């Protein structure tokens, strides 16, 4: 982390934000997922008594985005279909949303819908790129890339109106939230991801996901994740995404994803 980026993180910590405490269901699943010898049965057992997490896993695994041959009948089948990292993404996102009690429900709904759409898009962008092995980590990072906004909203709930919109207006609203609150959702998201002990590359990608220069200086996995997150936002928000022009050439050069390719992928997602 360079001095400017480190200063951003320090500033967020000094601003008095409160980081969400990891939820018990997430901690159980994370412990199981950290065991390389644990298979789908152990992962499913970690959440079997949590209706919210099992329901989320079943919904995500049934999504046409992942093109299951048939809808999973139980949480074991859902975890088996999604795999370790995408299951972790689903559990983390659901657990984090459970920490949004008291926040503006419309703003939170907008954030989570946008995150889910970005994750679907970025996942398939990765599958079509030169970095296919990062697909599951990309899904995790894309799903949670704007989780820092929850931290910012907790500190400045009066600004929730900026997020009562849909993408691509939501992206502009998030940047307005940063400006009006005097903080940085990307740095806050990094702190949440680090506090919840998510993979290091994902934490770093969340911190840099609106900073092209820093992304291009990062180590390869972080750099590619950052570029894939930008590609996912472009697929989600369309060709007029304001920040896309500066990301377009690096995404095409490093990942082999030009705008016509992203348009075709987005059309396939519906």
N, C-alpha and C positions, 0 to 999 in steps of 0.2 A: 504494500500500500504506500503510495507516495504521500508527501506532506499535505497536499490539498485534500486528497481523499480521506486521509487520517483525520484532518481537521473537521471535515464534514461529519464523520462519525462521532468525534468528540463533542461537536456542537449539538448534535441530536441528543446525546446522553445528557449534556448540560442543560438542555431545554426543559427538562422535567418530565419527559415522556415516561409512560409506564409500559414496560414490555409484558405481553401476555405470558402467563405461566403455562408451561406445557401441560396439556390435559392428560389425566390418568390413562385413558384408552390409547392415546397416542404413545405414551411412554411404554405401555405394555407391548404395543406393536413394534415400536422402534427397537426395543430390547430383543425381540424375536428376530427382527430383520437384520440386526447387527451380528447375529450368529450365522456364520456361513454354512453351518451344517443343518440349519433349520429349513425344512421344506414347507410347502403350502399348508400342510396340516397344522404345523406349529404356528404359522402366521395367522391362519384362520382361527385357531384356538385363542389367540391373543385378543381377538375382538368379538368373539362369539356372544359374549354377554352384554355387548353395547349395541342397542338397536340402531342408534344413529349412524355408527360406523359401518355396521353390516349392511344397512340400507343403502348407504352411499356407495359401498363397494359393488353391490348388486346393480345399482343404477348405472354406474360408470361402465362396468363390465358388459352391460347389456346395450351400451351405446353403439349405434351403427358406425361410429367413428373407428372402432376397433374391429368391426366386421366379424363378430362372433358367428360361428356356424349355427349356434342356437343359444338362446338366453340362458345364463347360468341359473341353476335351480337352488343353489345354496352358496354360502359365503366361501366354502372351500373351492367350488368351481370358479367363483369370481376371482379369488386370489390366484388360482392356477392360470386363469386366462390373462390377467393383468400382469402378473409377475411381481417381483419384489419391489422394484422402484416405483412403478405406477401405482401399486397398492399403497406404498408409503405416501405418495403424492396425494392420493384420495383421502387417506386417513389424516394426514397433516392438514389439508385444506378444510376438512369437515371439523376437525378439532379446533382449528383456529377460528372458524366461523362461530363455534359455540362460545367463544370468548368475546363475541360482539354484542352481548346483551346490554341494552341501554343505549346503543348507538342508533342513529336514524336508519330504520329498516329499509327504506327505499334506496338509500345510498349504498348500504351493504349489499342489497340484492343486485344493484347495478355492478358493483365491483366483482361479485362472485360470478355473475353471468359472463362478464367480460373476461375474467380469468379463465373460465372453462372454455370459452371460444378460442382464446389465445392459445391455450394448451393443446386443444385439438389441432389447430392450424400449425403450430410450431412442431408438433409431433410428426405430422405428415410432411412438412417441409424438410425435416431432418431425414425422414425415410427416403426422400427424393434427392438428398444432398450427397456430398462426398464424405459426410461424417455420420453415416448410418448408425454406428455403434453408440452414439450419444442420444438416441431417440428417447429412451426412458428418462434419462436425466433432463433432457430438454422439456419433456412433459412436466416434470416436477418443477423446474425453474419457471416455466411459462405460467403454470397454474398459480404460482405464489409470487410472481414478479411485482405485483402492486400491493402485497400484504402490508407494507409499511404505511399505507394510507390509513389503515385501521388504527395504528398507533397515533398517527397525526390527528385523526378524528377524535380519538379519546381525549386528546389534549385541547382540541378546538372544535367542539361539537357544533358550534354556531355556524361553521363553514360547510355543513353537510349538504346544503343546497347546491354546491358546486358539482356534486357527484350524482344528483338525481337526473341522470340522463343516460343515453346509450352510446356505445362506441359509434363513430369516432369522436363524438363530442366529449365522451368520458375522458379520453386521453388528455384533451385540453383542460378539462376540469381538474384532473389530477395535478397538472402543472400549476394551475391557478391556486390550488390548495397549498402547494409548496410555497408559492410566493406569498400568499395571504397569511400563512401560519408562521413564516420565517423558518421553516425546517425543510427536510429533504426526505421524501418517502422512500427513495432508493436506499439511503443510509439506514433509515429506520427498518426497512425490510431486511437488510443485511444483518442488523442486530437481532431481529426476531429469528431469522434462519439460524444464526450462530447459537442463539440461546436454546433453540430447539434441536441443536446438534444435527442439522441437515448436512449433506455432503459439502465439503469445502468448496468445490467448484461451483456448486449451486449458490452458496452464500456469496461468493465473489461475483457471480453473474448478476445476482440481484442488486448488488452494490453498484455495478457499472452499467446497468442496462439502458441508461439514457445518455451515456458518455462514450461516444465513438472513439475518441482519442485514447482514453484509458482502456477501452476494450481491445483496441488494436495493439496495445502494449502488453496485454496480459498473456499468461502462458496459454498454450494451444487449446486445451479443453475449455477454459474460461472464455477465451476469445471466440471460439466457435459457438459456445452456448449463447454468448451475447449477440452474435450475428443471427443466430437462429431465432432468438426472441424477437429481434427486429423484423425478421421475415414473417414470423407468426403474427405480429401486430399489423404488418402490411396486408397479409391475407385476411385478417379479421376486419380491418378498418377500410380497406380499399385503396385504390391507386392514388387518392388525394391525401393520404396520410401525411401531415405536414413535415414530420422529421424524416420521411423515407428518402428523399433525394440524397442526403449525405450518407446514408447507410447502403444505398442501392449498389454502388460499384464494389465496395468490399464484400457484400453478400454474394454478388455474382462471381467475383474473382476467387474468393476462398471456398465457397460452398457450391458453386455451379448453379446458383438459383437466380435467374434473371426474372424480370417482371412478367413476361409472358408465361413462364413456368409457374410462378406464384399465382397468377390469375387462373391458370388451368387447375392447379391444386385446390384453390379456393372454390372454384365452381364444383369440383368433385365433392367437397364437404357439404355443399348445399347451404 
